[in-house]
Amino acid sequence: MNGRDRIPLTGVCAFFGLWLVVLLSSTGCTTASLRRMPLESPGRLEIDAIPAAYEAYDTVCVGTDPIVYCSGGKRPERIGHVLGAYQEYAMQLTARGTRTRKHDEMLRDATTLMQEAFDARYLDAVEFDVHMNTRDAEASAVLVLHHEPHWESLPKWPLAQGFLQNDRNSLRVLLASFFARYHQQQKRLYIELKAPEGCRAIAAPPGATCRRIAGEVAAALVSHGEVLGSDWRSIVLVSFSTQMLEAVYEALPTALRTRIDYLLIVGSASRLLSTVASRKGWVAPFSDKQRHWMVKTPWLTGVWYSPRAMRDFPRLIADVNVQRVDATLPCLDVGISVYLQQVNKFLRDMERTWKDELDQATLPTCGPQQQHTPAIVRSLIFDIDSRR
């Protein structure tokens, strides 16, 4: 396709998040055009439209004939992607300073974003990403940041130092704020463990790099062990990396391991789409190795996916859960990222893939109500546009 024939990019090439689904042949998007995209998610919620905007998504679980079954037949848990403010969240550190997704002047520290998400945005939980500098033998801080920095260059970037020096961008301070107030409100934190090089082998034992990061994450959690040991399970560890999940599980004291949930993020099986998505952070293409790991890992409690990345996911999770039930393991719960589709398209796709295309005779029995369903859908993950 030549330059004169390309379809305009506005509204066509918009993308955001862990899964970028772009049909290159039909949109005319080139490598250069991908770099110029505005990074807006088509299913984002305008801040002035919430909480009413959530209600349309709640219909996936409620009513006389719900599309999916949620825990107890109630509405799904509402999770704010990247601390519920994707325009204000720190994406990367560069020579030009701390960059957000699009509007750098809106940057806020991580702890403040969490507090505003819970106090003003009607969210049950928030998701955020963590990194640690494993290139520096003295480093121990776990940072809340989307992209892994170029650690060797950081000392040369004075404009990025403000982020590093602000404790409110650390996992330690964010956890202290959370447990002081929001745990007792039965809120939840979804901590995405980003996987550096050396932690990306599927279903392989974690190596030294993974274990070092895991040790610091586990230590931050253990410092709140008394609260973590209560009935409310407020911490969820999330990753594309089976090695990172396994490393933190093994680093935690035995008494706390079962007080935390563990979710594997599953992406597209297309290597092309996974490679494009990995420009914003490593995304593992889905494979049989991941499927087998989901079946056999007893402490894994759930998975996350995007309908844009994996359209046949309901069949996959039904098959996985049948095998887990046969092995006397509990079914895996499911979280669904909704922000890559507008709500009407999302609900139509849910109706088709979760109900119309499934053979009811082959469904597992999941949940305390012994429902015949591919899985219990626990949560929906939203992008909230906080610009006014």
C-alpha positions as CSV (number, residue, x, y, z in Angstrom):
1,M,0.0,0.0,0.0
2,N,1.5,3.4,-1.0
3,G,1.3,6.7,0.9
4,R,-1.6,7.9,-1.2
5,D,-3.7,4.8,-0.4
6,R,-3.2,4.7,3.3
7,I,-6.3,4.9,5.5
8,P,-6.2,7.9,7.9
9,L,-4.8,6.8,11.3
10,T,-7.1,8.9,13.5
11,G,-9.4,6.5,15.3
12,V,-8.1,3.5,13.5
13,C,-4.7,2.9,14.9
14,A,-5.5,3.9,18.5
15,F,-4.2,1.4,21.0
16,F,-3.3,1.1,24.6
17,G,-2.2,-1.5,27.2
18,L,-0.6,-4.9,27.3
19,W,-2.2,-6.1,24.1
20,L,-1.9,-4.1,20.8
21,V,-4.2,-5.6,18.2
22,V,-3.6,-3.9,14.9
23,L,-4.5,-5.5,11.5
24,L,-1.6,-4.0,9.5
25,S,-2.9,-5.0,6.1
26,S,-6.3,-3.4,6.6
27,T,-5.3,-0.2,8.4
28,G,-2.2,0.8,6.5
29,C,-0.2,1.3,9.7
30,T,3.6,1.3,9.2
31,T,6.3,1.1,11.8
32,A,6.8,4.8,11.7
33,S,3.0,5.5,12.1
34,L,2.9,3.1,15.1
35,R,5.4,5.4,16.8
36,R,3.2,8.4,16.2
37,M,-0.1,6.9,17.5
38,P,-1.8,8.9,20.3
39,L,-1.9,5.9,22.7
40,E,-5.6,6.2,23.5
41,S,-7.7,3.2,24.3
42,P,-11.0,3.0,22.4
43,G,-12.9,1.7,25.4
44,R,-11.6,4.2,27.9
45,L,-14.1,5.8,30.3
46,E,-14.3,9.5,30.7
47,I,-13.9,10.5,34.3
48,D,-17.1,12.6,34.3
49,A,-19.1,9.6,33.1
50,I,-18.3,7.3,36.0
51,P,-19.7,5.6,38.0
52,A,-22.7,5.3,35.6
53,A,-20.4,4.0,32.8
54,Y,-19.6,0.9,34.9
55,E,-23.2,-0.2,34.9
56,A,-23.3,-1.1,31.2
57,Y,-20.4,-3.5,31.8
58,D,-22.1,-4.9,34.9
59,T,-24.8,-6.4,32.6
60,V,-22.2,-9.0,31.6
61,C,-22.8,-10.7,35.0
62,V,-26.3,-9.7,36.1
63,G,-29.9,-10.1,34.9
64,T,-32.0,-13.2,34.2
65,D,-29.6,-14.5,31.6
66,P,-26.1,-13.2,32.3
67,I,-23.4,-13.7,29.6
68,V,-20.8,-14.9,32.1
69,Y,-21.1,-16.1,35.7
70,C,-19.4,-13.8,38.3
71,S,-18.7,-14.8,41.9
72,G,-22.0,-15.2,43.7
73,G,-23.8,-13.9,40.7
74,K,-22.8,-10.3,41.6
75,R,-21.3,-7.6,39.4
76,P,-17.6,-8.0,38.5
77,E,-14.8,-6.4,40.5
78,R,-13.9,-3.0,39.0
79,I,-10.1,-2.6,38.5
80,G,-8.4,0.6,37.4
81,H,-5.7,-0.1,35.0
82,V,-2.4,1.7,35.8
83,L,-3.7,3.1,39.1
84,G,-7.0,4.2,37.5
85,A,-5.5,7.2,35.7
86,Y,-3.7,6.2,32.5
87,Q,-2.9,9.7,31.4
88,E,-1.2,10.6,34.8
89,Y,0.7,7.4,35.3
90,A,4.5,7.2,34.9
91,M,5.3,5.2,31.7
92,Q,9.0,5.6,31.2
93,L,12.2,7.5,32.3
94,T,14.2,9.2,29.6
95,A,16.7,11.9,29.1
96,R,13.7,14.3,28.9
97,G,12.4,13.2,32.3
98,T,9.5,11.1,33.4
99,R,7.1,10.5,30.5
100,T,3.4,9.7,30.7
101,R,1.4,8.1,28.0
102,K,0.6,11.4,26.3
103,H,0.3,14.4,28.6
104,D,3.5,14.7,30.6
105,E,2.2,17.8,32.5
106,M,-0.4,15.5,34.1
107,L,2.1,13.2,35.8
108,R,1.3,12.3,39.4
109,D,3.1,10.2,41.9
110,A,2.0,6.6,42.3
111,T,0.7,6.8,45.9
112,T,-1.4,9.8,45.2
113,L,-2.9,8.1,42.1
114,M,-3.9,5.1,44.2
115,Q,-5.5,7.2,46.8
116,E,-7.5,9.2,44.3
117,A,-8.6,6.0,42.5
118,F,-10.1,4.6,45.7
119,D,-11.4,7.8,47.1
120,A,-13.0,9.3,44.0
121,R,-13.3,6.8,41.1
122,Y,-15.6,4.1,42.6
123,L,-13.0,1.4,42.0
124,D,-12.7,-1.9,43.9
125,A,-9.0,-2.4,43.0
126,V,-6.1,-0.9,41.0
127,E,-3.4,-2.4,38.9
128,F,0.2,-1.1,38.6
129,D,3.6,-2.3,37.4
130,V,6.8,-2.7,39.3
131,H,10.5,-2.8,38.3
132,M,13.8,-3.1,40.2
133,N,17.3,-2.2,39.1
134,T,19.1,-5.6,39.0
135,R,22.1,-4.0,37.3
136,D,23.1,-2.3,40.5
137,A,24.2,-4.7,43.2
138,E,23.3,-2.1,45.9
139,A,19.8,-1.3,44.6
140,S,16.8,-2.5,46.6
141,A,14.0,-0.1,45.7
142,V,11.0,-1.6,43.8
143,L,9.6,1.2,41.6
144,V,6.1,1.7,40.3
145,L,6.7,2.4,36.6
146,H,5.4,0.9,33.3
147,H,8.5,0.5,31.1
148,E,11.8,-0.9,32.4
149,P,14.3,2.0,32.4
150,H,17.7,1.8,30.7
151,W,19.3,1.5,34.0
152,E,22.9,2.3,32.8
153,S,21.7,5.7,31.4
154,L,19.8,6.8,34.5
155,P,22.7,8.6,36.2
156,K,23.1,10.7,33.0
157,W,19.4,11.8,33.1
158,P,19.0,14.5,35.8
159,L,15.5,15.2,34.7
160,A,14.4,11.7,35.6
161,Q,16.0,11.8,39.1
162,G,13.0,13.4,40.6
163,F,10.9,10.3,40.0
164,L,13.6,8.0,41.6
165,Q,14.0,10.3,44.6
166,N,10.3,10.5,45.4
167,D,9.4,7.6,47.8
168,R,5.8,7.9,46.8
169,N,6.7,6.1,43.6
170,S,8.0,3.1,45.5
171,L,6.2,-0.1,46.2
172,R,7.2,0.2,49.9
173,V,5.4,3.6,50.4
174,L,2.4,2.7,48.3
175,L,1.9,-0.5,50.3
176,A,2.1,1.4,53.6
177,S,-0.6,3.8,52.4
178,F,-2.8,1.0,51.2
179,F,-2.6,-1.1,54.4
180,A,-3.1,1.9,56.6
181,R,-6.5,2.7,55.1
182,Y,-7.8,0.6,52.1
183,H,-7.3,-3.0,53.2
184,Q,-10.0,-2.6,55.8
185,Q,-12.2,-1.1,53.1
186,Q,-11.8,-4.4,51.3
187,K,-10.0,-2.8,48.3
188,R,-7.4,-4.8,46.4
189,L,-4.0,-4.2,44.7
190,Y,-3.0,-6.0,41.5
191,I,0.8,-5.8,41.3
192,E,2.1,-6.6,37.8
193,L,5.6,-8.1,38.0
194,K,7.4,-6.9,34.9
195,A,9.9,-9.5,33.6
196,P,13.4,-8.3,32.6
197,E,15.7,-10.3,30.4
198,G,16.5,-13.6,32.1
199,C,12.9,-14.0,33.5
200,R,11.0,-14.7,30.3
201,A,11.4,-18.5,29.8
202,I,7.9,-20.1,30.0
203,A,7.5,-22.8,32.7
204,A,11.2,-22.8,33.6
205,P,12.6,-22.5,37.1
206,P,13.3,-18.8,38.0
207,G,16.9,-17.8,37.9
208,A,19.0,-15.4,40.0
209,T,17.6,-12.2,38.5
210,C,14.0,-13.2,39.0
211,R,14.8,-14.3,42.6
212,R,16.4,-11.1,43.5
213,I,13.4,-9.0,42.4
214,A,11.1,-11.5,44.0
215,G,13.0,-11.3,47.3
216,E,12.5,-7.5,47.5
217,V,8.8,-7.7,46.5
218,A,8.2,-10.5,49.1
219,A,10.0,-8.5,51.8
220,A,7.8,-5.5,51.1
221,L,4.7,-7.7,51.5
222,V,6.0,-9.6,54.6
223,S,6.4,-6.2,56.4
224,H,2.6,-6.2,56.4
225,G,2.3,-9.9,57.2
226,E,-0.1,-9.5,60.1
227,V,-2.7,-7.7,57.9
228,L,-2.1,-10.0,55.0
229,G,-2.9,-12.9,57.2
230,S,-6.4,-11.7,57.8
231,D,-9.5,-13.0,56.0
232,W,-9.6,-10.4,53.3
233,R,-7.2,-11.2,50.4
234,S,-6.1,-7.8,49.3
235,I,-3.0,-8.6,47.2
236,V,-2.9,-10.1,43.8
237,L,0.4,-10.8,41.9
238,V,0.1,-10.6,38.1
239,S,2.6,-11.3,35.3
240,F,3.1,-12.5,31.8
241,S,6.1,-14.3,33.3
242,T,5.6,-17.7,34.9
243,Q,9.1,-17.4,36.3
244,M,8.3,-14.1,38.1
245,L,5.1,-15.5,39.6
246,E,6.9,-18.6,40.8
247,A,9.9,-16.7,42.2
248,V,7.7,-14.5,44.4
249,Y,5.6,-17.5,45.5
250,E,8.7,-19.3,46.6
251,A,10.2,-16.2,48.3
252,L,7.1,-15.7,50.5
253,P,6.9,-17.4,53.9
254,T,4.7,-20.5,53.7
255,A,2.0,-19.0,56.0
256,L,1.5,-16.0,53.6
257,R,1.7,-17.8,50.3
258,T,-2.0,-18.9,50.4
259,R,-3.1,-15.4,51.5
260,I,-2.2,-13.9,48.1
261,D,-3.7,-14.5,44.6
262,Y,-1.6,-15.2,41.5
263,L,-2.7,-14.4,38.0
264,L,-1.0,-15.2,34.7
265,I,-1.7,-12.7,31.9
266,V,-2.3,-14.5,28.6
267,G,-1.7,-12.7,25.3
268,S,-2.2,-13.4,21.7
269,A,-0.8,-16.6,20.1
270,S,0.3,-14.4,17.2
271,R,4.0,-13.7,17.3
272,L,3.5,-10.6,15.2
273,L,1.0,-9.1,17.5
274,S,3.0,-10.0,20.6
275,T,6.1,-8.5,19.0
276,V,4.3,-5.2,18.3
277,A,2.8,-5.1,21.8
278,S,6.2,-5.8,23.3
279,R,7.4,-2.3,22.1
280,K,5.7,-1.1,25.4
281,G,6.9,-4.0,27.6
282,W,7.5,-7.7,27.0
283,V,4.4,-9.6,26.1
284,A,4.7,-13.4,25.8
285,P,3.0,-15.0,22.8
286,F,0.6,-17.7,24.1
287,S,1.9,-21.3,23.7
288,D,1.2,-24.8,24.8
289,K,3.8,-24.4,27.5
290,Q,1.7,-21.7,29.1
291,R,-1.4,-23.9,28.8
292,H,0.3,-26.8,30.5
293,W,1.6,-24.5,33.2
294,M,-1.9,-23.2,33.8
295,V,-3.2,-26.8,34.2
296,K,-0.6,-28.1,36.5
297,T,0.3,-25.2,38.8
298,P,-1.8,-25.7,42.0
299,W,-1.3,-22.3,43.6
300,L,-2.3,-20.3,40.4
301,T,-5.6,-18.7,41.1
302,G,-6.6,-17.0,37.9
303,V,-5.7,-15.5,34.5
304,W,-6.2,-12.2,32.7
305,Y,-6.9,-11.8,29.1
306,S,-8.1,-9.3,26.4
307,P,-10.9,-10.3,24.0
308,R,-9.0,-8.4,21.3
309,A,-5.8,-10.5,21.9
310,M,-7.4,-14.0,22.3
311,R,-10.8,-14.5,20.8
312,D,-10.9,-18.2,21.5
313,F,-10.1,-17.7,25.2
314,P,-13.4,-19.2,26.6
315,R,-12.7,-22.5,24.9
316,L,-9.1,-22.4,26.2
317,I,-10.1,-21.7,29.8
318,A,-12.9,-24.3,29.7
319,D,-10.4,-26.9,28.6
320,V,-7.9,-25.9,31.3
321,N,-10.5,-25.9,34.0
322,V,-11.8,-29.3,33.0
323,Q,-8.3,-30.7,33.4
324,R,-7.8,-28.9,36.7
325,V,-11.1,-30.2,38.1
326,D,-10.1,-33.7,36.9
327,A,-6.8,-33.3,38.9
328,T,-8.8,-32.1,42.0
329,L,-7.4,-28.5,41.6
330,P,-9.7,-25.5,41.8
331,C,-10.9,-23.7,38.6
332,L,-9.0,-20.6,37.6
333,D,-10.9,-17.3,37.9
334,V,-10.8,-14.8,35.0
335,G,-10.2,-11.1,34.7
336,I,-11.0,-9.4,31.4
337,S,-9.4,-6.2,30.0
338,V,-12.2,-4.2,28.4
339,Y,-10.5,-1.0,27.3
340,L,-9.5,-2.1,23.8
341,Q,-13.1,-2.3,22.7
342,Q,-16.1,0.0,23.1
343,V,-18.7,-1.3,25.4
344,N,-21.3,-2.5,22.8
345,K,-18.6,-4.4,20.8
346,F,-17.3,-5.9,24.1
347,L,-20.7,-7.2,25.1
348,R,-21.5,-8.6,21.7
349,D,-18.1,-10.4,21.7
350,M,-18.8,-11.8,25.1
351,E,-22.2,-13.1,24.1
352,R,-20.8,-14.8,21.1
353,T,-17.6,-16.3,22.6
354,W,-18.8,-17.1,26.1
355,K,-22.2,-18.5,25.2
356,D,-23.0,-19.1,21.6
357,E,-19.8,-20.9,20.6
358,L,-19.4,-23.1,23.7
359,D,-20.6,-26.7,24.0
360,Q,-22.4,-26.7,27.4
361,A,-21.8,-30.4,27.8
362,T,-18.1,-30.0,28.0
363,L,-18.0,-27.2,30.6
364,P,-16.3,-27.6,34.0
365,T,-18.1,-27.2,37.3
366,C,-16.6,-24.1,38.9
367,G,-17.2,-21.9,42.0
368,P,-18.9,-22.5,45.3
369,Q,-22.3,-22.6,43.6
370,Q,-21.0,-25.4,41.4
371,Q,-21.8,-23.5,38.2
372,H,-21.3,-25.2,34.8
373,T,-19.2,-22.4,33.2
374,P,-15.8,-22.0,31.5
375,A,-14.7,-20.0,34.6
376,I,-15.9,-17.6,37.2
377,V,-15.3,-14.1,35.9
378,R,-14.0,-12.1,38.9
379,S,-13.0,-8.7,37.4
380,L,-13.1,-6.2,34.6
381,I,-10.1,-4.0,34.0
382,F,-10.8,-0.4,32.9
383,D,-8.9,2.6,31.5
384,I,-10.1,5.9,33.0
385,D,-9.3,9.1,31.2
386,S,-8.9,11.6,34.0
387,R,-8.6,14.7,31.8
388,R,-11.4,17.2,32.4
